[in-house]
Amino acid sequence: MSSDAHHRVTMLVYDGVKLLDVSGPAEVFAEANRLGADYRIALLSTTGADVTSSVGIRITVDGSPASEPAPDTLVVPGGDIYPRTPVARDLVEAARDLAARSGRVASVCSGAFVLAATGLLDGKRATTHWKVAGELAAQCPKARVEPDAIYVRDGTTYTSAGVSAGIDLALALVEEDHGPELSRDVARALVVYLQRAGGQSQFSAPLQATPPRSPALRRVVDLVQADPAGNHSLGELAKHLNVSPRHLTRLFREELSTTPARYVESIRFDLAKAFLDQGHSATQAAALAGFPSYESLRRVFARELSMSPTAYQRRFGTARRAQAGA
């Protein structure tokens, strides 16, 4: 780490990098500076040439890794190109070089794939955007991927979820450096939560899980969605599918690592989120999704999202705010 009083934050950018993955954390550090911190932010590319972000805005960089003193913090933002394409070799080498000289290393969103390609996530807990968490686990089997986390710290390695989660991560880094009071003041100035309730599950789109491979299990999904409030006990599902309850339980365990009852509940949970998003009340959503009562739906929301159905709806039901006299 640098011996100077200031703290060097180096961000490794590349063509296709997501702009908010860069600007979000940078604004947190810049706001912290206005409140008394001393972060020095440097943007680097592998060659030292400017790059073009995912929205077409050109990003001016300060140099290449070869020109950068040892960073106190290295941040690797994400981009939509990952994991669709392999991480370029020069980017992997640049990240590895900078990480070896950094006091701590962080990724935002799919920047975790860059860290994974360097081997930095091997044997560590990590997260990334919920849409590609499964792909990260497949590409980096030595990592313990936590798909619902907003951000994860494992030693001096930090990974965060999608896009705006980079702000959450940067706030945590500021708190680590300067304490909760300054971090809280930064969050207030930027009008963001200091710590969000719940994990990534609250943001994931309903009914987007990969369909089961087994035709019998796919039929379960069809049955529950067609009649959420119907009797979908283990015995009834087995009878519908013309298999024994033991065989059906084994299919669920082997393919989905869950039980038939918990899987049915997860389908109803996704349906309830969709109904809440459409504007139904929490009681209506519980009934439409097949829950026996609002209380049973509330318990699932508390377990999965650490919030109530009504709190979820207030946060995600609409981007419009009620106006007096409207």
C-alpha positions as CSV (number, residue, x, y, z in Angstrom):
1,M,0.0,0.0,0.0
2,S,1.1,3.6,-0.6
3,S,3.0,5.3,2.2
4,D,1.4,8.7,1.4
5,A,-1.5,10.0,3.5
6,H,-3.9,9.7,0.6
7,H,-5.5,6.4,-0.5
8,R,-5.0,5.4,-4.2
9,V,-8.1,3.9,-5.8
10,T,-7.3,2.4,-9.2
11,M,-10.1,1.4,-11.6
12,L,-9.2,-1.0,-14.5
13,V,-11.5,-0.1,-17.4
14,Y,-11.8,-1.6,-20.9
15,D,-14.0,-1.3,-24.0
16,G,-17.6,-2.2,-23.2
17,V,-17.2,-1.5,-19.5
18,K,-20.5,-0.6,-17.8
19,L,-20.5,3.2,-17.1
20,L,-22.3,3.0,-13.8
21,D,-19.9,0.3,-12.5
22,V,-17.2,3.0,-12.9
23,S,-19.1,6.2,-12.0
24,G,-21.0,4.8,-9.1
25,P,-18.1,3.8,-6.9
26,A,-16.1,6.9,-8.1
27,E,-18.9,9.2,-6.9
28,V,-18.8,7.5,-3.5
29,F,-15.1,8.1,-3.1
30,A,-15.4,11.7,-4.5
31,E,-18.2,12.5,-2.1
32,A,-16.1,11.1,0.7
33,N,-13.3,13.5,-0.3
34,R,-15.7,16.4,0.0
35,L,-16.4,15.2,3.6
36,G,-12.7,15.0,4.6
37,A,-11.3,11.8,3.1
38,D,-8.4,11.8,0.6
39,Y,-8.9,9.2,-2.1
40,R,-7.0,9.6,-5.4
41,I,-8.8,7.9,-8.2
42,A,-7.0,6.7,-11.3
43,L,-8.6,5.1,-14.4
44,L,-6.3,2.7,-16.2
45,S,-6.6,0.6,-19.4
46,T,-4.4,-2.3,-20.4
47,T,-2.6,-0.1,-23.0
48,G,-3.1,3.4,-21.6
49,A,-5.5,4.3,-24.4
50,D,-9.0,5.7,-23.8
51,V,-11.9,3.2,-23.8
52,T,-15.5,3.3,-24.9
53,S,-18.2,2.4,-22.3
54,S,-21.2,0.1,-22.9
55,V,-23.4,3.2,-23.6
56,G,-20.9,4.6,-26.1
57,I,-19.4,7.3,-23.9
58,R,-15.7,7.6,-24.1
59,I,-13.7,7.3,-20.9
60,T,-10.4,9.1,-20.6
61,V,-7.9,7.1,-18.7
62,D,-4.8,8.2,-16.8
63,G,-2.4,5.5,-18.0
64,S,-1.6,1.8,-18.1
65,P,-0.8,-0.6,-15.2
66,A,2.9,-0.1,-15.9
67,S,2.6,3.6,-15.1
68,E,0.6,3.1,-11.9
69,P,2.2,3.1,-8.4
70,A,1.0,0.3,-6.0
71,P,-2.8,0.9,-5.5
72,D,-4.3,0.8,-2.1
73,T,-7.6,-0.4,-3.7
74,L,-8.1,-2.0,-7.1
75,V,-11.6,-1.9,-8.5
76,V,-12.5,-4.0,-11.6
77,P,-15.9,-2.9,-13.0
78,G,-18.1,-5.2,-15.0
79,G,-19.4,-5.1,-18.6
80,D,-22.1,-6.8,-20.6
81,I,-19.5,-8.6,-22.6
82,Y,-18.9,-10.9,-19.7
83,P,-19.6,-13.8,-19.4
84,R,-20.7,-13.9,-23.1
85,T,-17.0,-13.8,-24.2
86,P,-13.8,-15.0,-22.5
87,V,-11.8,-12.4,-20.6
88,A,-9.1,-11.0,-22.9
89,R,-5.6,-12.2,-22.0
90,D,-4.2,-8.6,-21.6
91,L,-7.0,-7.7,-19.2
92,V,-6.3,-10.8,-17.1
93,E,-2.6,-10.0,-17.0
94,A,-3.3,-6.4,-16.1
95,A,-5.7,-7.3,-13.3
96,R,-3.3,-9.9,-12.0
97,D,-0.4,-7.5,-12.0
98,L,-2.4,-4.7,-10.2
99,A,-3.9,-7.1,-7.7
100,A,-0.5,-8.4,-6.7
101,R,0.5,-4.8,-5.8
102,S,-2.8,-3.8,-4.2
103,G,-3.8,-3.6,-0.6
104,R,-7.3,-4.9,-1.5
105,V,-9.1,-5.9,-4.6
106,A,-12.8,-5.4,-5.5
107,S,-15.0,-6.2,-8.5
108,V,-18.4,-4.7,-9.5
109,C,-21.0,-6.9,-11.2
110,S,-19.4,-9.1,-13.9
111,G,-16.0,-7.7,-13.1
112,A,-15.9,-10.9,-10.9
113,F,-15.3,-12.8,-14.1
114,V,-12.1,-10.9,-14.6
115,L,-11.0,-11.7,-11.1
116,A,-12.0,-15.3,-11.6
117,A,-9.8,-15.5,-14.7
118,T,-6.8,-14.4,-12.7
119,G,-7.4,-17.1,-10.1
120,L,-8.0,-14.5,-7.4
121,L,-11.4,-16.0,-6.5
122,D,-10.1,-19.6,-6.0
123,G,-11.0,-20.8,-2.6
124,K,-12.9,-17.6,-1.7
125,R,-16.5,-16.6,-1.3
126,A,-17.8,-14.3,-4.1
127,T,-20.8,-12.9,-5.8
128,T,-21.8,-11.2,-9.0
129,H,-25.1,-10.1,-10.7
130,W,-27.9,-12.6,-10.0
131,K,-28.4,-13.3,-13.8
132,V,-24.8,-14.7,-14.2
133,A,-24.1,-16.0,-10.7
134,G,-24.6,-19.6,-12.0
135,E,-22.2,-19.0,-14.8
136,L,-19.6,-17.7,-12.4
137,A,-20.0,-20.8,-10.3
138,A,-19.5,-22.9,-13.4
139,Q,-16.5,-21.1,-14.7
140,C,-14.9,-20.8,-11.3
141,P,-15.7,-24.0,-9.4
142,K,-13.1,-23.3,-6.8
143,A,-15.0,-20.2,-5.6
144,R,-18.0,-20.3,-3.3
145,V,-20.5,-18.2,-5.2
146,E,-23.2,-16.5,-3.1
147,P,-25.9,-15.5,-5.6
148,D,-28.1,-13.5,-3.2
149,A,-25.4,-11.3,-1.7
150,I,-25.2,-7.6,-2.4
151,Y,-21.5,-7.7,-1.8
152,V,-19.1,-10.2,-0.3
153,R,-15.8,-9.7,1.6
154,D,-13.3,-12.6,1.8
155,G,-10.1,-11.4,3.3
156,T,-8.9,-8.5,1.2
157,T,-11.0,-9.6,-1.8
158,Y,-14.4,-8.0,-2.4
159,T,-17.0,-8.8,-5.0
160,S,-20.4,-7.1,-5.5
161,A,-23.6,-7.7,-7.3
162,G,-25.0,-5.9,-10.3
163,V,-24.4,-2.3,-11.3
164,S,-25.6,-0.1,-8.4
165,A,-24.3,-2.7,-5.9
166,G,-20.9,-1.1,-6.7
167,I,-22.2,1.9,-4.7
168,D,-23.0,-0.4,-1.7
169,L,-19.5,-1.9,-1.9
170,A,-17.8,1.5,-2.2
171,L,-19.7,2.7,0.9
172,A,-18.5,-0.4,2.8
173,L,-14.9,0.4,1.8
174,V,-15.3,4.0,3.0
175,E,-16.7,2.8,6.2
176,E,-13.7,0.4,6.6
177,D,-11.3,3.2,6.0
178,H,-13.0,6.1,7.9
179,G,-15.8,4.6,10.1
180,P,-19.6,4.5,9.9
181,E,-20.2,8.2,10.5
182,L,-18.4,9.3,7.3
183,S,-19.9,6.5,5.3
184,R,-23.4,7.4,6.6
185,D,-22.9,11.1,5.6
186,V,-21.8,10.0,2.1
187,A,-24.9,7.8,1.7
188,R,-27.1,10.7,2.8
189,A,-25.4,13.1,0.4
190,L,-25.9,10.7,-2.5
191,V,-29.5,9.8,-1.4
192,V,-28.9,6.1,-1.2
193,Y,-29.2,3.4,1.5
194,L,-26.2,2.9,3.7
195,Q,-27.2,-0.8,3.9
196,R,-30.1,-2.2,1.9
197,A,-32.5,-4.6,3.4
198,G,-32.5,-8.1,1.8
199,G,-30.3,-9.5,-0.9
200,Q,-30.3,-9.7,-4.7
201,S,-33.4,-11.9,-4.7
202,Q,-35.6,-8.8,-4.3
203,F,-34.4,-7.5,-7.7
204,S,-34.5,-10.8,-9.7
205,A,-37.1,-11.2,-12.3
206,P,-39.8,-13.7,-11.4
207,L,-40.1,-17.0,-13.2
208,Q,-36.7,-16.7,-14.9
209,A,-35.0,-19.7,-13.4
210,T,-33.6,-22.3,-15.8
211,P,-36.4,-24.8,-16.5
212,P,-35.7,-28.3,-15.1
213,R,-34.2,-30.8,-17.5
214,S,-36.6,-33.6,-16.5
215,P,-39.9,-33.6,-18.4
216,A,-41.6,-34.7,-15.1
217,L,-40.2,-31.7,-13.2
218,R,-41.1,-29.3,-16.0
219,R,-44.7,-30.7,-15.7
220,V,-44.7,-29.7,-12.1
221,V,-44.0,-26.1,-13.1
222,D,-46.9,-26.1,-15.6
223,L,-49.2,-27.7,-13.0
224,V,-48.5,-25.1,-10.3
225,Q,-48.6,-22.1,-12.7
226,A,-51.9,-23.3,-14.2
227,D,-53.5,-23.6,-10.8
228,P,-51.4,-22.0,-8.0
229,A,-54.0,-22.6,-5.3
230,G,-54.6,-26.2,-6.2
231,N,-53.5,-29.2,-4.1
232,H,-49.9,-29.7,-5.1
233,S,-48.8,-32.0,-2.2
234,L,-46.2,-34.7,-2.9
235,G,-48.8,-37.4,-3.2
236,E,-51.0,-35.3,-5.7
237,L,-48.0,-34.4,-7.8
238,A,-46.8,-38.0,-7.9
239,K,-50.3,-39.1,-9.0
240,H,-50.5,-36.5,-11.7
241,L,-47.1,-37.5,-13.1
242,N,-47.7,-41.3,-12.7
243,V,-44.6,-41.8,-10.6
244,S,-44.1,-42.8,-7.0
245,P,-43.6,-40.1,-4.3
246,R,-40.2,-41.6,-3.6
247,H,-39.1,-41.3,-7.2
248,L,-40.4,-37.7,-7.5
249,T,-38.6,-36.7,-4.3
250,R,-35.4,-38.3,-5.7
251,L,-35.8,-36.3,-9.0
252,F,-36.1,-33.1,-7.1
253,R,-33.2,-33.8,-4.9
254,E,-30.8,-34.9,-7.7
255,E,-31.7,-32.2,-10.2
256,L,-32.7,-29.2,-8.1
257,S,-31.3,-30.0,-4.7
258,T,-34.6,-29.2,-3.0
259,T,-37.9,-30.9,-2.0
260,P,-41.1,-30.9,-4.0
261,A,-42.9,-28.8,-1.3
262,R,-40.1,-26.1,-1.3
263,Y,-40.1,-26.0,-5.1
264,V,-43.9,-25.5,-5.3
265,E,-43.4,-22.7,-2.7
266,S,-40.7,-21.1,-4.8
267,I,-43.0,-21.0,-7.8
268,R,-45.8,-19.5,-5.8
269,F,-43.3,-17.0,-4.3
270,D,-42.3,-15.8,-7.8
271,L,-45.9,-15.6,-8.8
272,A,-46.7,-13.5,-5.8
273,K,-43.9,-11.1,-6.6
274,A,-45.3,-10.7,-10.1
275,F,-48.8,-10.0,-8.8
276,L,-47.4,-7.4,-6.4
277,D,-45.5,-5.8,-9.3
278,Q,-48.8,-5.6,-11.2
279,G,-50.4,-3.6,-8.4
280,H,-52.4,-6.3,-6.5
281,S,-52.5,-5.9,-2.7
282,A,-50.4,-8.3,-0.6
283,T,-53.6,-10.2,0.4
284,Q,-54.7,-10.5,-3.2
285,A,-51.2,-11.6,-4.3
286,A,-51.1,-14.3,-1.6
287,A,-54.5,-15.7,-2.7
288,L,-53.7,-15.5,-6.4
289,A,-50.3,-17.2,-6.0
290,G,-51.8,-20.0,-4.0
291,F,-50.7,-19.2,-0.5
292,P,-53.2,-20.2,2.2
293,S,-53.0,-16.8,3.9
294,Y,-51.2,-13.5,3.9
295,E,-49.2,-14.6,6.9
296,S,-47.8,-17.6,5.1
297,L,-46.7,-15.3,2.2
298,R,-45.2,-12.9,4.7
299,R,-43.1,-15.6,6.3
300,V,-41.7,-16.6,2.9
301,F,-40.9,-13.0,2.1
302,A,-39.2,-12.5,5.4
303,R,-37.1,-15.7,4.8
304,E,-36.2,-15.0,1.2
305,L,-35.9,-11.2,1.1
306,S,-35.7,-10.0,4.7
307,M,-38.7,-7.7,4.1
308,S,-42.5,-7.9,4.0
309,P,-44.6,-8.2,0.8
310,T,-45.9,-4.6,1.4
311,A,-42.3,-3.3,1.8
312,Y,-41.3,-5.1,-1.4
313,Q,-44.3,-3.5,-3.2
314,R,-43.5,0.0,-1.9
315,R,-39.9,-0.4,-3.2
316,F,-40.5,-2.1,-6.5
317,G,-44.2,-1.8,-7.4
318,T,-43.9,1.5,-9.3
319,A,-41.3,4.2,-10.0
320,R,-44.0,6.8,-9.6
321,R,-44.5,8.5,-6.2
322,A,-47.9,9.6,-5.0
323,Q,-48.4,13.3,-5.2
324,A,-50.6,15.4,-2.9
325,G,-53.9,16.1,-4.7
326,A,-53.1,13.8,-7.6
